[in-house]
Amino acid sequence: MNKISKLAYVDPDARIGDNVVIDPFVYIESNVVIGDNCHIRPNAVIRSGARIGNNNQIFEGAIIAATPQDFRWKGDDSFVEIGHNNTIREHVIINRSINPGGATRIGSNSFVMAQTHIGHDSHIGDFCVLGNAVKIAGDVNISDYTILSSNALVHEGCDVGAYCLIKGGCRVNNHVPPFTIMAHNPIEYKGINSFVLRRCGKSEDSIDEIASAYRHVYSTNTSVFNALQRIRVDVNDIPEKTDIIDFIESHKLELAAIPKDLEE
């Protein structure tokens, strides 16, 4: 049974699931879908194009599916798609896609802290944590199990790999390979995210192999091309080795915190 305040506005065309709580002064437009067991707190705005899964908590003042802040958007219908079991805290803004029928996507089981902004067409994976006032531009990809600490900035088009930790206040202006910790400005490699890797069940042997792979990339004063050849020979065959090589190759060596004079 839903509990919808008489002081909230819910468009008659919005589709609301079961056991949903909608607090006073919430504003929900048409062309919205909200799944079961969600709680929408006071002054949140759910705009046209929102597709929200089950068991989500959306806190005061958040705006879901805000129109894009991009001159390329021409008013076409587009979406924000949110999975299940997420917490979206106060004054978070999530913009919908600039592309007709496109979507900005948030996965499941993630925690988005207060005043975070997620730009158009960005994709946030599962089990991510975005700290207070994180700013994510358009067309960004944040992979699963990644943490962005408070006030981190991610520039348009950047791809942050899985199991990464971006320290507070960093400006991410290029791609970040998986399993790494990045810190400071200009951003630089600080090691591998062994704490999260252990919490997620990675073995000590795998963690050692990941660290060995990144020593070739960041600590040997060689080109990225040569580092990849060394990784192929020296690092044992584990799935994470493949992930590292594939990421580096698919992004054409455009990695954060690798000095330009070390690239091929």
C-alpha positions in Angstrom: 0.0 0.0 0.0 1.4 3.4 -1.0 1.7 6.3 1.3 1.4 9.5 -0.8 1.1 12.8 1.0 -1.7 15.1 0.0 0.8 17.9 -0.1 2.8 16.1 -2.9 2.1 16.5 -6.6 2.0 13.3 -8.6 1.0 13.5 -12.2 -1.9 11.0 -13.0 0.2 9.5 -15.8 3.1 8.6 -13.5 3.4 4.9 -12.8 4.0 4.3 -9.1 4.9 0.8 -7.8 3.8 -0.8 -4.5 4.7 0.3 -1.0 6.0 3.6 -2.2 6.3 6.5 0.3 6.0 10.0 -1.2 6.5 12.8 1.3 5.1 16.3 1.3 6.2 18.8 -1.4 7.5 16.1 -3.7 6.9 16.9 -7.4 6.5 14.0 -9.9 5.9 14.7 -13.6 4.3 12.5 -16.2 6.3 9.9 -18.1 7.8 8.7 -14.8 8.1 5.1 -13.6 8.9 4.4 -9.9 9.4 0.8 -8.7 8.3 -0.9 -5.5 9.4 0.0 -1.9 10.9 3.4 -2.8 10.9 6.4 -0.5 10.8 9.9 -2.1 11.5 12.5 0.5 10.3 16.2 0.8 11.1 18.6 -2.0 12.5 16.0 -4.3 11.6 16.5 -8.0 11.2 13.5 -10.4 11.0 14.8 -13.9 9.8 13.3 -17.2 11.9 10.5 -18.4 12.8 9.1 -14.9 12.9 5.3 -14.7 13.5 4.3 -11.1 13.8 0.7 -9.9 12.9 -0.9 -6.6 14.1 -0.1 -3.0 15.5 3.3 -3.8 15.8 6.2 -1.3 15.7 9.6 -2.8 16.4 12.4 -0.3 15.3 16.0 0.1 15.8 18.4 -2.8 17.2 15.8 -5.2 16.3 16.3 -8.9 16.1 13.2 -11.0 16.0 13.5 -14.9 16.7 17.2 -14.9 16.9 18.6 -18.4 20.4 18.5 -19.8 22.8 21.4 -19.3 24.1 21.2 -22.9 23.4 23.3 -25.9 23.2 20.2 -28.1 20.0 19.1 -26.5 17.1 20.0 -28.7 14.2 19.1 -26.4 13.9 15.5 -27.4 12.5 12.9 -25.0 15.3 11.0 -23.2 15.7 9.2 -19.9 17.5 8.7 -16.6 17.5 5.0 -15.7 18.2 4.0 -12.1 18.5 0.4 -10.9 17.7 -1.0 -7.4 18.7 -0.4 -3.8 20.4 3.0 -4.3 20.6 5.8 -1.9 20.5 9.3 -3.5 21.1 12.0 -0.9 20.2 15.7 -0.6 20.3 18.0 -3.6 21.8 15.5 -6.0 21.1 16.4 -9.7 21.0 13.8 -12.4 20.6 15.1 -15.9 18.9 13.0 -18.6 20.4 12.2 -22.0 20.9 14.8 -24.8 20.2 12.1 -27.4 16.6 11.1 -28.5 15.7 8.0 -26.6 19.1 7.9 -24.8 19.7 7.5 -21.1 21.9 8.5 -18.2 22.2 5.4 -16.2 22.8 4.6 -12.5 23.3 1.0 -11.6 22.2 -0.8 -8.4 23.4 -0.8 -4.8 25.2 2.6 -5.1 25.4 5.5 -2.7 25.3 9.0 -4.1 26.0 11.6 -1.5 24.7 15.2 -1.1 25.1 17.8 -3.8 26.6 15.5 -6.4 25.9 16.3 -10.0 25.8 13.6 -12.7 25.8 14.9 -16.3 23.9 13.8 -19.4 24.6 10.3 -20.8 27.0 9.3 -18.0 26.9 5.7 -16.7 27.5 4.8 -13.1 28.0 1.1 -12.3 26.9 -1.1 -9.4 28.2 -0.8 -5.9 29.7 2.7 -6.4 30.1 5.5 -3.9 30.1 9.1 -5.0 31.1 11.4 -2.1 29.7 14.8 -1.3 29.7 17.4 -4.1 31.3 15.1 -6.7 30.8 16.6 -10.2 30.6 14.3 -13.2 30.4 15.8 -16.6 28.6 14.3 -19.6 29.4 11.0 -21.3 31.4 9.7 -18.4 31.7 6.0 -17.4 32.2 5.0 -13.8 32.6 1.3 -13.5 31.5 -1.1 -10.7 32.9 -0.9 -7.1 34.5 2.5 -7.7 34.7 5.3 -5.0 34.9 9.0 -5.9 35.7 10.9 -2.7 34.2 14.3 -1.9 34.7 17.1 -4.4 36.2 14.9 -7.1 35.7 16.3 -10.6 35.4 14.0 -13.7 35.7 15.7 -17.1 33.6 14.9 -20.1 34.2 11.6 -21.8 36.4 10.1 -19.2 36.3 6.4 -18.3 37.1 5.3 -14.8 37.7 1.6 -14.5 36.3 -0.8 -11.9 37.5 -1.0 -8.3 39.1 2.5 -8.4 39.5 5.0 -5.7 39.7 8.7 -6.7 40.8 10.8 -3.7 39.0 13.9 -2.7 39.3 17.0 -4.8 41.0 15.3 -7.7 40.4 16.5 -11.2 40.0 13.5 -13.5 40.8 14.7 -17.0 41.6 11.4 -18.7 40.9 7.7 -18.4 41.7 5.9 -15.2 42.6 2.2 -15.4 40.9 -0.4 -13.1 42.0 -1.3 -9.6 44.0 1.9 -9.0 44.1 4.8 -6.5 44.5 8.3 -7.9 45.3 11.4 -5.9 46.5 15.0 -6.0 46.3 17.7 -8.7 47.5 17.1 -11.3 46.1 13.7 -10.7 48.7 10.9 -10.3 48.8 7.2 -9.6 49.2 6.3 -5.9 48.9 2.5 -5.9 46.2 -0.1 -6.2 43.0 -0.2 -4.3 43.9 -3.3 -2.3 41.4 -2.5 0.6 38.4 -2.7 -1.7 39.8 -5.6 -3.7 40.1 -7.6 -0.5 36.6 -6.6 0.7 35.3 -7.8 -2.7 36.9 -11.2 -2.3 40.0 -10.8 -4.5 42.9 -13.2 -3.3 46.2 -11.9 -2.1 47.9 -13.6 -5.0 45.6 -11.6 -7.5 46.3 -8.4 -5.6 50.0 -9.0 -5.9 49.7 -9.6 -9.6 47.7 -6.4 -10.1 50.4 -4.5 -8.3 53.1 -6.0 -10.4 51.3 -5.1 -13.6 51.0 -1.4 -12.6 54.6 -1.3 -11.5 55.4 -1.9 -15.1 53.1 0.9 -16.2 54.0 3.6 -13.7 57.4 2.8 -12.1 59.8 1.5 -14.7 60.3 4.7 -16.8 59.4 2.9 -20.0 56.7 3.5 -22.6 53.2 2.2 -22.2 53.8 0.0 -25.2 56.8 -1.7 -23.5 55.0 -1.9 -20.2 52.2 -3.9 -21.8 54.7 -6.3 -23.3 56.3 -6.8 -19.9 52.9 -7.4 -18.3 52.1 -10.1 -20.8 55.3 -11.9 -20.0 55.8 -11.3 -16.3 52.3 -11.2 -14.8 50.5 -14.5 -14.2 47.4 -15.1 -16.2 44.5 -13.9 -14.0 41.3 -12.2 -15.2 42.5 -8.9 -13.8 45.5 -9.0 -16.0 43.3 -9.2 -19.1 41.1 -6.4 -17.7 44.2 -4.1 -17.3 45.6 -4.9 -20.8 42.1 -4.5 -22.5 41.5 -1.2 -20.8 44.8 0.3 -21.7 44.6 -0.9 -25.3 41.0 0.1 -25.9 41.7 3.6 -24.6 44.7 4.0 -26.9 47.1 4.6 -24.0 45.3 7.8 -22.9 45.7 7.1 -19.2 45.5 9.5 -16.3 48.8 10.3 -14.6 51.1 8.8 -17.2 53.5 11.5 -18.3 53.3 12.3 -22.0 57.0 11.6 -22.6 56.5 8.0 -21.5 53.8 7.3 -24.0 54.4 5.8 -27.5 
